Amino acid sequence: YVLLHLLGYKVSMDDLKNFRQLNSVTPGHPEKTHTDGIEVTTGPLGQGIANAVGMAVAERHLAATFNQPEFPIIDNTVFAIVGDGCLQEGVASEASSLAGHLELGNLVVLYDSNGIQIDGSTNLGFTEDVLKRYESYGWHTLEVADGDNDLVGLTRAIETAKAVKNKPSIIKITTTIGYGAAKAGSAGVHGAPLGADSLAAVKKLFGFNADQKFVVPEDVYKYYGERAAQGAQTEKVWNELLAKYAQAHPKLHAELSRRLEGRLPEGWEDVLPRYSPSDKALATRKLSETALSALAAKIPELMGGSADLTGSNLTRWKDAVDFQPESTELGNYAGRYLRFGVREHGMAAIGNGMAAYGGVIPFTSTFLNFISYAAGASRLSALSKLRVLYIMTHDSIGLGEDGPTHQPIETMAMLRATPNYLNFRPADGNEVSAAYISALQHSDRPSVLSLTRQNLPQLEGSSIEQALKGGYSLHTYGSGSKLDLLIAGTGSETSIAVDAAKLLAEQGLTVKVVSMPCLELFSAQSDEYRHSVLTPGVPSISVEALSTFGWHKYVHCPIGIDTFGASGPYLELYELFGLTPEAISKKALKIVDYYKSTPVPTLALEF
């Protein structure tokens, strides 16, 4: 915050005085959306270095895509500052390992090695040779022994690192935490105020007036002002180069400008397919493959990959080129498909860095259950308001024989409880197309697309336009003038809800089926619309092969799974857990009978 203030960002002296206070622009951990000059939200340790890897990926890709001879339009180095705690986190190891493989020579990490963490000395549990670890990852390593005083050595190390183009670099800088303070070199200055006496001693040591607070000498402001002016001049030179680039390469310039402005190509939504009930039953992961392939051809900034499950997630379009260093002979930096390996947490954090850099729209993919591995980073996607697409397949017990270790039960409830997320569980092809449209339209929200392994029918009454509202009336079965029951379904259970409604109609009931592919979008609709769909005064149930947690807001009796799953053929599992049309219709009759003598409460009210 002090550096941002000195360099002229929108952080005033009063803002510094309000450090960690309510409604200040200087919160306890910097937030991307909150303070001018903050590039990523990295409070949880390890996220920053992983974000930096994502930024470096985006830079290399955009450089390979847009740079031309004599026009190095994209050519920056990504710097990250990390500490001992950052490098203990598993997400840092995942991302760093991939960065080494990808030969990201545009990445320089400054490792502040002060040997202290909250519990005390790092000797309590962190005694590995970090530089040897990074050397094994394929990084270029350097060391500055006296980080407290050797600024010349530090400058030389940075310049040396920048000159290495085929490896990321890490510079270990040995420092003293709280240098100059009475408790220097101890955990006592980690995240705690120095205290008045110690602070006065530090000021005296460095030649400041111990009685003055929040005072910056004019020569310091002048120095930083000159540095900011140098930056402005550098930007001016770059803008002049960009103007010449526009004349020499107008099409590339127009494309780069479109991307940096965040505008999607004209007519991109039109490439997504529409379906009718006569179309073939398909797994929504297969429908996603069709949609993603169409979008990849239309939206060249769409870039991402899978955590070693490409063949299961179906996320690689036919003519995709892998993002790889040319030395591997596996692809090139202009490629748009990333092989993340079995690194779910690193994958999500890298995706955040790519989105924060700009010019690309990242997607990541694995089984839905394994987004739990990535939760530390995927939560920051939402907090940071980053458009990252999480394409998650094998979304329920419908994956079958892999059993409860792979079958998500509580996962969707966790995601739905996370603010600023859009969580889609599409029931057919139209809803898959709608999920992609909404995910791409919301530039300030991450989205999860939860997709099936098993085939699903194309539903009567579904449409892209309706699905974009998050929930809608799909079809009513039965001939009565008054509804007896409402059944809400999501994903693979919507077609089961339809079959249950048909059975109930045969027994004389009139039943409306509601499809709710995205509860967040539905909850954002007007009261009038939501009540027109959920129909106050009518008993309602939901059907979802996941936890029932959270459904009581929308229906009177949620039907789902509140235990772990089981291993077996998926049709047998649906029977075991009572998620068949027959079992649902039996329970539904009991609910209808109950509300014949009990007032039906109105749900989903907002006050």
C-alpha positions as CSV (number, residue, x, y, z in Angstrom):
1,Y,0.0,0.0,0.0
2,V,2.9,2.4,0.8
3,L,4.5,1.7,-2.6
4,L,1.2,2.3,-4.4
5,H,0.8,5.6,-2.5
6,L,4.3,6.7,-3.4
7,L,3.9,5.8,-7.0
8,G,0.8,7.9,-7.4
9,Y,-2.0,5.2,-7.4
10,K,-5.3,6.0,-5.7
11,V,-4.1,5.3,-2.2
12,S,-3.9,8.4,-0.1
13,M,-2.2,9.1,3.2
14,D,-5.6,8.9,4.8
15,D,-6.1,5.5,3.2
16,L,-2.9,4.4,4.8
17,K,-4.1,5.6,8.2
18,N,-7.2,3.6,7.7
19,F,-5.3,0.3,7.2
20,R,-7.6,-2.7,8.0
21,Q,-10.5,-0.4,8.9
22,L,-14.1,-1.0,7.6
23,N,-14.7,0.5,4.1
24,S,-11.1,1.4,3.6
25,V,-9.2,0.7,0.4
26,T,-6.4,-0.8,2.5
27,P,-8.0,-4.1,3.8
28,G,-6.0,-6.7,5.7
29,H,-5.2,-8.6,2.6
30,P,-5.1,-6.8,-0.8
31,E,-8.0,-7.4,-3.1
32,K,-8.0,-7.1,-6.9
33,T,-11.4,-5.5,-7.1
34,H,-11.0,-3.2,-4.1
35,T,-7.8,-1.1,-4.5
36,D,-6.2,0.7,-7.4
37,G,-3.0,-1.1,-8.5
38,I,-3.8,-4.5,-7.0
39,E,-3.5,-7.2,-9.8
40,V,-4.6,-10.4,-8.0
41,T,-6.2,-11.3,-4.7
42,T,-3.6,-13.5,-3.0
43,G,-4.4,-13.6,0.8
44,P,-4.2,-17.4,1.0
45,L,-0.5,-18.4,0.7
46,G,0.7,-20.0,-2.5
47,Q,-2.0,-18.4,-4.7
48,G,0.2,-15.5,-5.8
49,I,3.0,-17.6,-7.3
50,A,0.4,-19.8,-9.0
51,N,-1.4,-16.7,-10.4
52,A,2.0,-15.5,-11.6
53,V,2.4,-18.8,-13.6
54,G,-1.0,-18.1,-15.2
55,M,0.0,-14.6,-16.1
56,A,3.2,-15.9,-17.6
57,V,1.2,-18.4,-19.7
58,A,-1.2,-15.7,-20.9
59,E,1.8,-13.4,-21.8
60,R,3.6,-16.1,-23.8
61,H,0.4,-17.1,-25.6
62,L,-0.5,-13.5,-26.6
63,A,3.1,-12.8,-27.6
64,A,3.1,-15.9,-29.9
65,T,-0.3,-14.9,-31.3
66,F,0.2,-11.2,-31.9
67,N,3.9,-10.3,-32.1
68,Q,5.4,-9.7,-35.5
69,P,8.9,-8.9,-36.7
70,E,9.8,-5.4,-35.3
71,F,6.6,-5.3,-33.3
72,P,7.2,-7.0,-29.9
73,I,3.8,-5.7,-28.7
74,I,3.5,-8.3,-25.8
75,D,6.9,-8.8,-24.1
76,N,6.7,-8.2,-20.4
77,T,8.3,-10.2,-17.5
78,V,6.0,-11.4,-14.7
79,F,7.4,-10.8,-11.2
80,A,6.2,-12.4,-8.0
81,I,7.4,-12.0,-4.5
82,V,6.9,-15.0,-2.2
83,G,7.8,-16.1,1.3
84,D,8.6,-19.3,3.1
85,G,5.0,-20.0,3.8
86,C,4.0,-19.5,0.1
87,L,6.5,-22.2,-0.9
88,Q,5.2,-24.7,1.7
89,E,1.7,-24.7,0.1
90,G,1.0,-27.5,-2.3
91,V,-0.6,-25.2,-4.9
92,A,2.8,-23.5,-5.3
93,S,4.5,-26.8,-6.0
94,E,1.8,-27.8,-8.5
95,A,2.1,-24.5,-10.4
96,S,5.8,-24.3,-10.2
97,S,6.3,-27.8,-11.5
98,L,4.1,-27.0,-14.6
99,A,5.9,-23.6,-15.1
100,G,9.2,-25.5,-15.3
101,H,7.9,-27.9,-17.9
102,L,6.5,-25.0,-19.9
103,E,9.8,-23.2,-19.9
104,L,8.3,-19.9,-18.9
105,G,11.3,-17.7,-19.2
106,N,9.2,-14.6,-18.7
107,L,8.6,-15.4,-15.0
108,V,10.9,-14.2,-12.2
109,V,10.1,-15.1,-8.6
110,L,11.8,-13.2,-5.7
111,Y,11.9,-15.5,-2.7
112,D,12.1,-13.6,0.6
113,S,13.8,-16.2,2.7
114,N,13.7,-14.8,6.3
115,G,13.4,-18.2,8.0
116,I,10.3,-17.1,10.1
117,Q,6.7,-18.1,10.0
118,I,3.8,-17.5,12.5
119,D,4.8,-20.4,14.7
120,G,8.4,-19.4,14.9
121,S,11.5,-20.5,13.0
122,T,11.0,-22.4,9.7
123,N,13.4,-25.0,11.3
124,L,10.3,-26.3,13.1
125,G,9.0,-27.9,9.9
126,F,10.5,-26.5,6.7
127,T,14.2,-27.5,6.2
128,E,14.3,-28.6,2.6
129,D,16.6,-27.0,0.1
130,V,14.1,-24.9,-1.9
131,L,16.5,-24.0,-4.7
132,K,17.3,-27.7,-5.3
133,R,13.6,-28.4,-5.5
134,Y,13.1,-25.7,-8.0
135,E,16.1,-26.8,-10.0
136,S,14.5,-30.2,-10.2
137,Y,11.4,-28.5,-11.6
138,G,13.5,-27.1,-14.4
139,W,13.9,-23.6,-13.0
140,H,16.9,-21.3,-13.2
141,T,18.0,-20.6,-9.6
142,L,20.0,-17.7,-8.1
143,E,20.8,-16.5,-4.6
144,V,21.4,-13.2,-2.8
145,A,23.0,-13.9,0.6
146,D,22.5,-10.4,2.1
147,G,19.1,-9.2,1.1
148,D,19.1,-6.6,3.9
149,N,21.9,-4.6,2.3
150,D,23.1,-5.9,-1.0
151,L,20.9,-4.0,-3.4
152,V,23.6,-4.1,-6.2
153,G,23.7,-7.9,-5.9
154,L,19.9,-8.1,-6.0
155,T,19.7,-5.9,-9.1
156,R,22.4,-8.0,-10.8
157,A,20.4,-11.2,-9.9
158,I,17.2,-9.8,-11.4
159,E,18.9,-8.8,-14.6
160,T,20.5,-12.2,-14.9
161,A,17.2,-13.9,-14.4
162,K,15.5,-11.8,-17.0
163,A,18.2,-12.8,-19.5
164,V,17.3,-16.5,-19.1
165,K,14.6,-17.0,-21.7
166,N,14.0,-20.8,-21.6
167,K,13.4,-21.3,-17.9
168,P,11.5,-19.5,-15.1
169,S,13.8,-18.1,-12.5
170,I,13.7,-18.0,-8.7
171,I,16.0,-15.8,-6.7
172,K,16.5,-16.8,-3.0
173,I,17.0,-13.6,-1.1
174,T,18.1,-14.1,2.6
175,T,16.6,-11.3,4.7
176,T,16.0,-10.4,8.3
177,I,12.3,-10.1,9.1
178,G,11.7,-6.8,10.9
179,Y,15.1,-5.6,10.0
180,G,16.2,-2.8,12.5
181,A,13.4,-3.6,15.0
182,A,14.0,-4.8,18.5
183,K,12.4,-8.2,17.7
184,A,14.1,-8.5,14.3
185,G,14.5,-12.0,13.1
186,S,11.7,-13.4,15.2
187,A,8.0,-14.3,14.8
188,G,7.2,-11.3,17.1
189,V,7.3,-9.0,14.1
190,H,5.3,-11.3,11.8
191,G,1.8,-9.7,11.4
192,A,2.0,-7.7,14.7
193,P,2.6,-4.0,15.3
194,L,6.1,-3.1,16.4
195,G,4.9,-0.9,19.3
196,A,5.7,2.7,19.9
197,D,9.2,2.3,21.4
198,S,10.4,-0.2,18.9
199,L,9.0,1.9,16.0
200,A,10.7,5.0,17.3
201,A,14.0,3.1,17.5
202,V,13.7,1.9,13.9
203,K,13.0,5.5,12.7
204,K,16.1,6.7,14.5
205,L,18.2,3.9,13.0
206,F,17.2,5.0,9.5
207,G,17.5,8.7,10.1
208,F,13.9,9.7,10.5
209,N,12.3,11.9,13.1
210,A,10.9,9.5,15.7
211,D,8.2,11.9,16.7
212,Q,6.6,12.2,13.3
213,K,4.0,9.8,12.0
214,F,2.6,9.4,8.5
215,V,5.2,11.8,7.0
216,V,6.9,11.3,3.7
217,P,9.9,13.7,2.9
218,E,9.5,15.7,-0.3
219,D,12.6,14.2,-1.8
220,V,11.1,10.7,-1.5
221,Y,7.9,11.9,-3.2
222,K,10.1,13.5,-5.9
223,Y,12.1,10.3,-6.4
224,Y,9.0,8.1,-6.8
225,G,7.4,10.8,-9.0
226,E,10.4,10.6,-11.3
227,R,10.0,6.8,-11.4
228,A,6.4,7.1,-12.3
229,A,7.2,9.5,-15.0
230,Q,9.7,7.0,-16.4
231,G,6.9,4.5,-16.5
232,A,4.6,6.9,-18.2
233,Q,7.3,7.6,-20.9
234,T,7.7,3.8,-21.4
235,E,4.0,3.5,-21.9
236,K,4.0,6.4,-24.3
237,V,6.7,4.6,-26.4
238,W,4.7,1.4,-26.3
239,N,1.5,3.3,-27.5
240,E,3.5,4.8,-30.4
241,L,4.6,1.3,-31.3
242,L,1.1,0.0,-31.0
243,A,-0.1,2.8,-33.4
244,K,2.5,1.7,-36.0
245,Y,1.5,-1.9,-35.4
246,A,-2.1,-0.9,-36.2
247,Q,-1.0,0.5,-39.6
248,A,1.2,-2.5,-40.5
249,H,-1.1,-5.2,-39.2
250,P,-4.6,-3.8,-39.0
251,K,-6.4,-7.2,-38.6
252,L,-4.2,-8.3,-35.7
253,H,-4.5,-4.9,-34.1
254,A,-8.2,-5.0,-34.3
255,E,-8.3,-8.5,-32.8
256,L,-5.9,-7.6,-30.0
257,S,-7.9,-4.4,-29.2
258,R,-11.2,-6.4,-29.1
259,R,-9.7,-8.8,-26.6
260,L,-8.2,-6.2,-24.3
261,E,-11.4,-4.3,-24.3
262,G,-13.3,-7.5,-23.2
263,R,-15.6,-7.6,-26.2
264,L,-16.6,-11.0,-27.5
265,P,-16.8,-11.5,-31.3
266,E,-20.0,-10.5,-33.1
267,G,-22.5,-13.3,-33.3
268,W,-20.7,-15.7,-31.1
269,E,-23.9,-17.0,-29.5
270,D,-25.2,-18.1,-32.9
271,V,-22.7,-20.9,-33.2
272,L,-24.2,-22.8,-30.3
273,P,-26.5,-25.6,-31.3
274,R,-30.2,-25.9,-30.5
275,Y,-32.0,-29.2,-29.9
276,S,-35.5,-30.7,-30.2
277,P,-37.0,-33.8,-28.5
278,S,-36.4,-35.8,-31.6
279,D,-32.6,-35.4,-31.3
280,K,-30.5,-38.2,-30.0
281,A,-30.0,-38.7,-26.3
282,L,-26.5,-37.7,-25.3
283,A,-24.4,-37.2,-22.2
284,T,-24.2,-33.5,-21.3
285,R,-20.4,-33.8,-21.4
286,K,-20.7,-34.8,-25.0
287,L,-23.1,-31.9,-25.7
288,S,-20.5,-29.7,-24.0
289,E,-17.8,-31.0,-26.3
290,T,-19.9,-29.9,-29.3
291,A,-20.6,-26.5,-27.8
292,L,-17.0,-25.9,-26.7
293,S,-15.7,-26.9,-30.2
294,A,-18.0,-24.4,-31.8
295,L,-17.1,-21.7,-29.4
296,A,-13.3,-22.4,-29.7
297,A,-13.6,-21.7,-33.5
298,K,-15.5,-18.5,-32.9
299,I,-13.8,-17.1,-29.8
300,P,-10.0,-17.4,-30.2
301,E,-9.3,-16.1,-26.7
302,L,-10.9,-19.2,-25.2
303,M,-8.0,-21.2,-23.8
304,G,-7.7,-23.9,-21.2
305,G,-7.5,-27.6,-20.6
306,S,-8.0,-30.5,-18.2
307,A,-6.2,-32.0,-15.2
308,D,-5.2,-35.2,-17.0
309,L,-8.8,-36.1,-17.9
310,T,-9.1,-34.8,-21.4
311,G,-10.6,-38.0,-22.8
312,S,-13.2,-38.0,-20.0
313,N,-14.0,-34.3,-19.8
314,L,-14.1,-34.0,-23.6
315,T,-12.6,-30.5,-23.6
316,R,-10.1,-30.7,-26.5
317,W,-11.5,-29.7,-29.9
318,K,-10.4,-31.6,-33.0
319,D,-7.9,-29.1,-34.4
320,A,-6.6,-27.8,-31.1
321,V,-2.9,-27.2,-30.7
322,D,-1.4,-27.8,-27.3
323,F,0.3,-24.9,-25.4
324,Q,3.8,-26.2,-25.1
325,P,7.3,-25.0,-25.6
326,E,8.5,-25.8,-29.1
327,S,11.5,-27.7,-27.7
328,T,9.0,-30.5,-26.6
329,E,7.7,-30.9,-30.2
330,L,4.3,-31.3,-28.6
331,G,2.9,-27.9,-29.6
332,N,3.8,-24.2,-29.3
333,Y,3.0,-21.1,-27.3
334,A,0.3,-20.1,-29.8
335,G,-1.5,-23.3,-28.9
336,R,-4.7,-22.9,-26.7
337,Y,-5.0,-26.3,-25.0
338,L,-3.2,-26.7,-21.7
339,R,-2.2,-30.1,-20.2
340,F,-2.4,-29.3,-16.5
341,G,-1.5,-32.8,-15.3
342,V,-2.9,-34.0,-12.1
343,R,-2.8,-30.6,-10.5
344,E,-6.4,-29.5,-9.8
345,H,-5.5,-26.7,-7.3
346,G,-2.7,-25.4,-9.4
347,M,-4.9,-25.5,-12.5
348,A,-7.5,-23.3,-10.9
349,A,-5.0,-20.8,-9.5
350,I,-3.3,-20.6,-12.9
351,G,-6.7,-20.0,-14.5
352,N,-7.1,-17.1,-12.1
353,G,-3.8,-15.6,-13.2
354,M,-4.7,-16.0,-16.9
355,A,-8.0,-14.2,-16.4
356,A,-6.4,-11.4,-14.4
357,Y,-3.8,-10.9,-17.1
358,G,-6.5,-10.3,-19.7
359,G,-6.7,-11.1,-23.4
360,V,-7.7,-14.7,-22.8
361,I,-10.8,-16.5,-21.3
362,P,-9.5,-19.5,-19.3
363,F,-11.4,-22.8,-18.8
364,T,-10.3,-25.6,-16.5
365,S,-11.7,-29.1,-16.3
366,T,-11.8,-32.2,-14.1
367,F,-14.4,-34.4,-12.4
368,L,-16.9,-32.3,-10.4
369,N,-15.8,-34.1,-7.1
370,F,-12.3,-32.9,-7.6
371,I,-13.1,-29.2,-7.7
372,S,-12.8,-29.7,-3.9
373,Y,-9.1,-30.1,-4.5
374,A,-9.1,-26.7,-6.2
375,A,-11.4,-24.9,-3.7
376,G,-8.7,-22.6,-2.3
377,A,-8.3,-21.1,-5.8
378,S,-11.8,-21.5,-7.2
379,R,-13.2,-19.5,-4.2
380,L,-10.8,-16.7,-5.2
381,S,-12.1,-16.8,-8.7
382,A,-15.4,-15.6,-7.2
383,L,-13.9,-13.2,-4.7
384,S,-11.8,-11.6,-7.4
385,K,-14.7,-11.4,-9.9
386,L,-12.7,-13.4,-12.6
387,R,-14.4,-15.1,-15.5
388,V,-13.0,-18.6,-15.2
389,L,-15.0,-21.5,-16.7
390,Y,-14.9,-24.7,-14.6
391,I,-16.0,-27.5,-16.9
392,M,-16.8,-30.4,-14.5
393,T,-17.9,-33.8,-15.7
394,H,-19.0,-37.0,-13.9
395,D,-21.3,-34.9,-11.8
396,S,-23.3,-37.4,-9.6
397,I,-23.8,-41.1,-8.8
398,G,-24.5,-41.3,-12.5
399,L,-20.8,-41.9,-13.0
400,G,-21.4,-45.4,-11.6
401,E,-18.7,-47.9,-10.7
402,D,-16.0,-45.5,-9.6
403,G,-17.9,-45.2,-6.4
404,P,-18.2,-42.8,-3.5
405,T,-14.6,-41.5,-3.7
406,H,-15.5,-40.0,-7.1
407,Q,-19.2,-39.3,-6.7
408,P,-20.0,-35.7,-5.6
409,I,-22.7,-35.4,-2.9
410,E,-21.9,-32.2,-1.0
411,T,-19.9,-30.5,-3.7
412,M,-22.7,-28.6,-5.5
413,A,-24.0,-27.3,-2.1
414,M,-20.6,-25.9,-1.4
415,L,-20.4,-24.2,-4.7
416,R,-23.9,-22.8,-4.5
417,A,-23.0,-21.4,-1.0
418,T,-20.1,-19.5,-2.5
419,P,-21.0,-15.9,-3.3
420,N,-20.7,-14.7,-6.9
421,Y,-20.6,-18.1,-8.5
422,L,-22.8,-19.3,-11.3
423,N,-23.4,-23.1,-11.0
424,F,-25.0,-24.8,-13.9
425,R,-26.4,-28.3,-14.0
426,P,-27.9,-28.6,-17.5
427,A,-30.5,-31.2,-18.3
428,D,-30.1,-31.3,-22.1
429,G,-28.4,-29.7,-25.1
430,N,-30.3,-26.5,-25.0
431,E,-29.4,-26.0,-21.4
432,V,-25.8,-26.8,-22.1
433,S,-25.8,-24.0,-24.8
434,A,-27.4,-21.6,-22.4
435,A,-24.9,-22.4,-19.7
436,Y,-22.0,-21.5,-22.0
437,I,-23.8,-18.3,-23.1
438,S,-24.3,-17.2,-19.5
439,A,-20.8,-18.2,-18.4
440,L,-19.3,-16.1,-21.2
441,Q,-21.6,-13.2,-20.8
442,H,-20.8,-12.7,-17.1
443,S,-17.3,-11.3,-17.3
444,D,-17.2,-10.7,-13.5
445,R,-18.2,-14.2,-12.3
446,P,-16.8,-17.7,-12.5
447,S,-19.0,-20.5,-13.6
448,V,-19.2,-24.2,-13.0
449,L,-20.7,-26.4,-15.7
450,S,-21.6,-29.8,-14.0
451,L,-22.0,-32.4,-16.7
452,T,-23.1,-36.0,-16.9
453,R,-21.3,-39.2,-17.9
454,Q,-24.7,-40.9,-18.8
455,N,-26.9,-40.1,-21.8
456,L,-29.9,-37.8,-21.3
457,P,-32.9,-37.1,-23.6
458,Q,-33.5,-33.8,-25.2
459,L,-36.5,-32.4,-23.3
460,E,-39.9,-31.2,-24.5
461,G,-40.3,-27.6,-23.5
462,S,-36.6,-26.7,-23.1
463,S,-35.0,-23.7,-24.8
464,I,-31.9,-21.7,-24.6
465,E,-33.8,-18.5,-23.8
466,Q,-35.8,-20.1,-21.0
467,A,-32.7,-21.7,-19.5
468,L,-30.9,-18.3,-19.3
469,K,-33.3,-17.4,-16.6
470,G,-31.9,-20.2,-14.4
471,G,-35.3,-21.9,-13.9
472,Y,-38.5,-22.2,-15.9
473,S,-41.7,-24.1,-16.4
474,L,-40.8,-27.1,-18.6
475,H,-44.2,-28.8,-19.1
476,T,-47.4,-29.7,-17.3
477,Y,-48.7,-33.2,-17.3
478,G,-52.3,-34.1,-16.5
479,S,-55.7,-32.6,-17.5
480,G,-56.8,-30.8,-14.3
481,S,-57.5,-27.1,-14.2
482,K,-55.5,-26.8,-10.9
483,L,-52.0,-28.0,-10.2
484,D,-51.7,-30.8,-7.6
485,L,-47.9,-30.9,-7.5
486,L,-44.7,-29.2,-8.8
487,I,-41.5,-31.1,-9.4
488,A,-38.2,-29.2,-9.8
489,G,-35.3,-31.0,-11.3
490,T,-31.8,-30.3,-12.3
491,G,-29.4,-32.0,-14.7
492,S,-29.8,-35.7,-15.1
493,E,-32.8,-35.8,-12.7
494,T,-35.0,-33.5,-14.8
495,S,-35.9,-36.2,-17.2
496,I,-36.6,-38.5,-14.3
497,A,-38.9,-35.8,-12.9
498,V,-40.7,-35.7,-16.2
499,D,-41.2,-39.5,-16.1
500,A,-42.4,-39.3,-12.5
501,A,-44.9,-36.6,-13.5
502,K,-46.2,-38.8,-16.3
503,L,-46.8,-41.6,-13.9
504,L,-48.7,-39.2,-11.5
505,A,-50.8,-37.9,-14.4
506,E,-51.9,-41.5,-15.1
507,Q,-53.2,-41.5,-11.6
508,G,-55.2,-38.4,-12.1
509,L,-52.9,-35.7,-10.8
510,T,-51.9,-32.5,-12.6
511,V,-48.1,-32.0,-12.2
512,K,-45.9,-29.2,-13.4
513,V,-42.2,-30.0,-14.1
514,V,-39.7,-27.1,-13.5
515,S,-36.2,-27.3,-14.8
516,M,-33.7,-25.3,-12.6
517,P,-30.3,-25.5,-14.3
518,C,-28.9,-22.5,-12.3
519,L,-30.3,-21.5,-9.0
520,E,-28.2,-18.3,-8.9
521,L,-29.7,-17.0,-12.1
522,F,-33.2,-18.0,-11.0
523,S,-32.8,-16.2,-7.7
524,A,-31.9,-13.0,-9.5
525,Q,-35.2,-13.0,-11.4
526,S,-38.1,-10.8,-10.3
527,D,-40.5,-12.0,-7.5
528,E,-43.2,-12.1,-10.1
529,Y,-41.3,-14.4,-12.4
530,R,-40.1,-16.7,-9.7
531,H,-43.6,-17.2,-8.3
532,S,-45.0,-17.8,-11.7
533,V,-42.5,-20.7,-12.0
534,L,-42.7,-22.1,-8.5
535,T,-46.4,-21.4,-8.2
536,P,-47.3,-20.5,-4.6
537,G,-50.0,-22.7,-3.0
538,V,-48.9,-25.8,-4.8
539,P,-47.0,-28.6,-2.9
540,S,-43.5,-28.9,-4.4
541,I,-40.6,-31.4,-4.5
542,S,-37.1,-31.3,-6.0
543,V,-35.2,-34.2,-7.4
544,E,-31.4,-34.0,-7.6
545,A,-28.8,-36.9,-7.1
546,L,-26.9,-34.7,-4.7
547,S,-27.2,-33.3,-1.2
548,T,-30.6,-31.8,-0.4
549,F,-28.9,-28.9,1.4
550,G,-30.2,-25.6,0.3
551,W,-33.3,-26.8,-1.5
552,H,-35.8,-26.0,1.2
553,K,-35.6,-22.4,0.0
554,Y,-37.3,-23.4,-3.2
555,V,-39.4,-26.5,-2.5
556,H,-41.3,-28.1,0.4
557,C,-39.7,-31.5,0.2
558,P,-36.3,-32.0,-1.5
559,I,-35.5,-35.5,-2.7
560,G,-31.8,-36.3,-3.0
561,I,-28.9,-38.1,-1.4
562,D,-27.6,-37.1,2.0
563,T,-25.2,-40.0,2.4
564,F,-22.1,-40.9,0.4
565,G,-22.7,-42.8,-2.8
566,A,-21.8,-46.4,-3.7
567,S,-20.0,-48.4,-6.4
568,G,-22.2,-50.1,-9.0
569,P,-23.9,-49.7,-12.4
570,Y,-25.5,-46.2,-12.4
571,L,-29.1,-47.5,-13.0
572,E,-28.9,-49.7,-10.0
573,L,-27.5,-46.8,-7.9
574,Y,-30.5,-44.6,-8.9
575,E,-32.8,-47.4,-7.8
576,L,-30.9,-47.9,-4.5
577,F,-31.2,-44.2,-3.6
578,G,-34.8,-43.9,-4.6
579,L,-34.3,-41.7,-7.6
580,T,-36.5,-43.5,-10.1
581,P,-39.8,-42.3,-11.5
582,E,-41.6,-45.0,-9.5
583,A,-40.0,-44.2,-6.2
584,I,-40.4,-40.5,-6.6
585,S,-44.1,-40.8,-7.6
586,K,-44.8,-42.8,-4.5
587,K,-43.2,-40.2,-2.2
588,A,-45.0,-37.5,-4.2
589,L,-48.4,-39.0,-3.5
590,K,-47.7,-38.9,0.3
591,I,-46.7,-35.2,0.0
592,V,-49.9,-34.3,-1.9
593,D,-52.0,-36.1,0.7
594,Y,-50.2,-34.3,3.5
595,Y,-50.9,-30.9,2.1
596,K,-54.6,-31.7,1.6
597,S,-55.1,-31.0,5.3
598,T,-52.1,-28.6,5.9
599,P,-51.7,-25.1,4.5
600,V,-49.0,-24.9,1.8
601,P,-46.4,-22.4,2.8
602,T,-45.1,-19.9,0.2
603,L,-41.3,-20.2,-0.3
604,A,-38.5,-18.2,-1.9
605,L,-39.7,-14.9,-0.4
606,E,-37.2,-12.0,-0.3
607,F,-37.7,-9.3,2.3
